[in-house]
Amino acid sequence: MIKKSMLILCIILSCFIIIKLTIPYFLPKEKEEEIITIVEDKPDSVISIHYPKTHIEELDRKIESDIVKQYMSFSKEYGNSDYLMDRDELNIDYQYYKTKNNYISIALTIYIDSYKLQHPTWSMITYHFDGNKNEKLQLSSFFSMEEMTKLKNKLKNTLLEQYSDCILVENLNQLFNDDFSNYPYFSFDQDNFYFYFPEEKLASDYHEMITIPIPHSELSVNIPLVFPKEEKTISISKQSPIAIDPTKPVVALTFDDGPSRYTEEILETLKKHEVCATFFVLGNKVEDYKEVLKKSIEYQNELGNHSYNHKWLSRLPINSLKEQIEKTQQILQETLSYQPKYLRPTYGSVNDRIRKNTELKIVLWNVDTKDWKIKNIDRIVEKATTDIEDGDIILMHDIFERSAKALEKIIPILKEQGFQFVTISELEEVKKIRGYIDVDN
Ligand code: ZN
């Protein structure tokens, strides 16, 4: 009898252990957040849109419908110029932060430049969301009445101090006299609350959007915002480089506009075939994909600079142009201790102003797989593997699943054709060794 009950107990226990061990595999894995990037290079307009997908259904639906509205109204109003030099531009960038306890802050910045406008215009859409209760938040959800008064004074004084030459005081007073508790233009991350002033009414001449950061230490919030304590710089341990024979043909694979949810798959494919590539990354995505970028560097790939948020560099005024390049250098340095040596200008458009205002070497491409346009994997493969010559630079984008799938086929075909895969730095090295370019250059 005792034996029998012992046996039953044993069976129950082992069942319990088995269930306990296997249960994590049955539970749905929390979906990873991702950043969507859309880039369109049309004859009469350039469009670059970046926004987060939070996987909170209600919020994602709202964001996507707002993005579609912006896209449609831009397409209706702009992008119908007869002059190729006067392409109109739509750029939507994002600030996205989610606290450890599920409070979400998103600010979309909408920038339009056109030959029809005297200067570019800025507007903004924000979303503040309590992911636990599934409800929207307002500025008044974060601050008490008392704190709100403190905040208003702080903002007003900072604006008057920093923009004394152009602030229209009457408009400023008006703004802070109106009900400020529902002021929509703010966001937060783990360091600051940010207040934006996109309305032109506040300043007398053209300004890029005014942003005032206020550190968390200077404000006390009603909501318990929990920030992760993480180190800003990640330590990286590189694998040993793959040997290249400079006497044999080489080809450089390059990927633009990432990182994205597909970058990791691309990295694993490259690693599996023991080849490296160069990724021209956007600065605005570095924070959200720092683990992927870390892996990319560890796998011996090279990172290049592709601007901060894909603005059309060749048209920007010098200070904005420099900011686009330097902000990306800076964030890669701060997060990954990495300094790119190469710049790939957006839309492949280069002029003297870009050349004169950067220390980085400019790299374009000579084989375009057109993976941004072609949806068929085999046609992308064909573009990347037909008539390839020694020293060619192939352009792809790591923001499409089809590009990741095409890569699986591209590498073996090019290997079969006798090519070795190099990064842009390695390509330059090979050229130096072969004596194509001056060693001191
Ligand atoms: Zn691009």
Boltz pocket constraint, residues with backbone or C-beta under 6 A from the ligand:
constraints:
  - pocket:
      binder: B
      contacts: [[A, 39], [A, 256], [A, 257], [A, 306], [A, 310], [A, 345], [A, 346], [A, 347]]
      max_distance: 6.0
